[in-house]
C-alpha cells in the first residue's frame, strides 16, 4: 500500500473509534440523565485543529437515527396502552384522547364510565400497567429531549464551523485559484 492509503485507513479507523466512543458517551448521558459526557467530547473535537467536522457529522447522524428510534418506541408504548385499554378493558375510541392516556386517574374514571363491570382487581391491574407505562413514557420523553438537544448542538457547531471555513477560504484568496482570477 502506498503512504496515502495507509494514512487514509488510519484516519478511517480513528474516525470509527471516535464515533463508537461518542455513542458510548451518549448511552452514559441517557443513563445519567445528563448530556455533560457527550458535550465534553464534542467540545474536544471542536477544539482540534482542524476541527473534526466529518466525525461531528457522523455522530449527528447517529444521534438522528437514535432520535427516530426513541420517538418510535415512545409512540409504541402509547399505542400498546391504547390497545390494552380498548381490547381488554372496553375503553371506546371516543372516550379518551391518546395523548392523555397516561394520566392514570382520568383514564380509570373514564374506564369506569365505559365499563361498569370493571372490578377492583381489574382496576389494580390497570393502575399498575398505567404506572409502568407512564414511567417508561416519561423516561423516553426525557431521552428524546436530551437527544434532540445534543443533535441540535452538534448541527449548530457543524454549520458554524462550515461557515467559518468558507469565510476563511474566500478571505485567503483561495477562491482566485478556482475562479481563474475572476472577481
C-alpha positions as CSV (number, residue, x, y, z in Angstrom):
1,X,0.0,0.0,0.0
2,X,1.1,3.5,-0.6
3,X,1.6,6.0,2.2
4,X,-1.7,7.8,1.4
5,X,-3.7,4.6,1.5
6,X,-2.3,3.7,4.9
7,X,-2.9,7.2,6.3
8,X,-6.5,7.0,4.9
9,X,-7.1,3.7,6.6
10,X,-5.7,5.0,9.8
11,X,-7.9,8.1,9.6
12,X,-10.9,6.0,8.9
13,X,-10.1,3.6,11.8
14,X,-9.7,6.6,14.1
15,X,-13.0,8.1,12.9
16,X,-14.8,4.9,13.6
17,X,-13.2,4.5,17.0
18,X,-14.2,8.1,18.0
19,X,-17.7,7.6,16.6
20,X,-18.1,4.5,18.8
21,X,-16.7,6.4,21.8
22,X,-19.2,9.2,21.2
23,X,-22.1,6.7,21.1
24,X,-20.9,5.1,24.3
25,X,-20.8,8.6,25.9
26,X,-24.3,9.2,24.6
27,X,-25.5,6.0,26.3
28,X,-23.9,7.2,29.5
29,X,-25.7,10.5,29.1
30,X,-29.0,8.7,28.9
31,X,-28.2,6.6,31.9
32,X,-27.0,9.5,34.0
33,X,-29.7,11.9,32.7
34,X,-27.1,14.5,31.9
35,X,-25.6,15.5,28.5
36,X,-22.3,16.5,30.0
37,X,-20.3,13.5,28.9
38,X,-21.1,13.9,25.2
39,X,-20.9,17.7,25.4
40,X,-17.3,17.4,26.7
41,X,-16.5,15.0,23.8
42,X,-18.0,17.5,21.3
43,X,-16.0,20.4,22.7
44,X,-12.8,18.3,22.4
45,X,-13.5,17.6,18.8
46,X,-14.2,21.2,18.0
47,X,-11.0,22.3,19.6
48,X,-8.9,20.1,17.4
49,X,-7.0,21.9,14.6
50,X,-8.6,21.4,12.2
51,X,-12.0,20.6,13.9
52,X,-13.2,17.1,13.1
53,X,-16.2,18.0,11.1
54,X,-16.6,14.6,9.5
55,X,-16.7,13.0,12.9
56,X,-19.3,15.5,14.1
57,X,-21.4,14.9,11.1
58,X,-21.3,11.1,11.6
59,X,-22.1,11.5,15.3
60,X,-25.0,13.8,14.4
61,X,-26.3,11.2,12.0
62,X,-26.1,8.5,14.7
63,X,-28.0,10.8,17.1
64,X,-30.6,11.5,14.5
65,X,-31.2,7.8,14.0
66,X,-31.4,7.2,17.7
67,X,-33.9,10.1,18.0
68,X,-36.1,8.5,15.4
69,X,-35.9,5.2,17.2
70,X,-36.7,6.8,20.6
71,X,-39.7,8.6,19.1
72,X,-41.0,5.4,17.5
73,X,-40.5,3.5,20.8
74,X,-42.4,6.3,22.7
75,X,-45.3,6.0,20.2
76,X,-45.3,2.2,20.6
77,X,-45.6,2.5,24.4
78,X,-48.6,4.7,24.0
79,X,-50.1,2.5,21.3
80,X,-49.7,-0.6,23.4
81,X,-51.5,1.1,26.3
82,X,-54.3,2.2,23.9
83,X,-54.7,-1.3,22.5
84,X,-54.8,-2.8,26.0
85,X,-57.3,-0.3,27.3
86,X,-59.6,-0.7,24.3
87,X,-59.4,-4.5,23.9
88,X,-59.0,-5.7,27.5
89,X,-60.9,-3.0,29.4
90,X,-63.5,-1.8,26.9
91,X,-62.4,1.8,26.5
92,X,-64.2,3.3,23.5
93,X,-62.3,5.2,20.9
94,X,-64.2,8.5,21.5
95,X,-63.8,8.3,25.3
96,X,-60.1,9.3,25.7
97,X,-57.5,11.2,23.8
98,X,-54.5,9.1,23.1
99,X,-52.2,11.9,24.3
100,X,-53.9,11.9,27.7
101,X,-53.7,8.1,28.1
102,X,-51.0,8.2,30.8
103,X,-53.0,10.4,33.2
104,X,-53.9,7.5,35.4
105,X,-56.9,8.9,37.4
106,X,-58.6,10.3,34.3
107,X,-58.2,7.0,32.4
108,X,-59.6,5.0,35.3
109,X,-62.5,7.3,35.7
110,X,-63.3,7.1,32.0
111,X,-63.0,3.3,32.1
112,X,-65.4,3.1,35.0
113,X,-67.9,5.0,32.9
114,X,-67.2,3.0,29.8
115,X,-67.2,-0.4,31.6
116,X,-69.4,-0.5,34.7
117,X,-68.3,-4.1,35.2
118,X,-64.7,-3.1,36.0
119,X,-63.7,-4.9,39.1
120,X,-61.4,-3.8,41.9
121,X,-58.9,-6.4,40.7
122,X,-59.1,-5.1,37.1
123,X,-58.6,-1.5,38.5
124,X,-55.5,-2.6,40.4
125,X,-54.0,-4.3,37.3
126,X,-54.9,-1.3,35.3
127,X,-53.2,1.1,37.7
128,X,-50.0,-1.0,37.7
129,X,-49.9,-1.1,33.9
130,X,-50.6,2.6,33.6
131,X,-48.0,3.5,36.2
132,X,-45.4,1.3,34.5
133,X,-46.3,2.8,31.1
134,X,-46.2,6.3,32.5
135,X,-42.7,5.8,33.9
136,X,-41.5,4.3,30.6
137,X,-43.1,7.1,28.6
138,X,-41.6,9.8,30.8
139,X,-38.2,8.3,30.6
140,X,-38.4,8.1,26.8
141,X,-39.6,11.7,26.6
142,X,-36.6,12.8,28.7
143,X,-34.3,10.8,26.4
144,X,-35.9,12.3,23.3
145,X,-35.4,15.8,24.6
146,X,-31.8,15.2,25.5
147,X,-31.1,13.5,22.2
148,X,-32.7,16.4,20.3
149,X,-30.6,18.9,22.3
150,X,-27.4,17.1,21.6
151,X,-28.2,16.6,17.9
152,X,-29.1,20.3,17.5
153,X,-25.9,21.3,19.4
154,X,-23.7,19.3,17.0
155,X,-25.5,20.5,13.9
156,X,-25.2,24.1,15.1
157,X,-21.4,23.6,15.5
158,X,-21.1,21.9,12.2
159,X,-23.0,24.7,10.4
160,X,-20.9,27.4,12.3
161,X,-17.6,25.7,11.5
162,X,-18.6,25.2,7.9
163,X,-19.4,28.9,7.6
164,X,-16.1,29.8,9.3
165,X,-14.1,27.6,6.9
166,X,-15.9,29.0,3.9
167,X,-15.2,32.6,5.0
168,X,-11.6,31.8,5.7
169,X,-11.4,30.1,2.3
170,X,-12.6,33.2,0.5
171,X,-10.7,35.6,2.7
172,X,-7.4,33.8,2.0
173,X,-7.8,34.4,-1.7
174,X,-8.0,30.8,-2.5
175,X,-11.1,31.4,-4.5
176,X,-9.0,33.2,-7.1
177,X,-7.3,29.9,-7.9
178,X,-10.7,28.2,-8.6
179,X,-12.4,31.2,-10.2
180,X,-9.5,31.7,-12.7
181,X,-8.7,35.1,-11.1
182,X,-12.2,36.4,-12.0
183,X,-13.8,38.5,-9.2
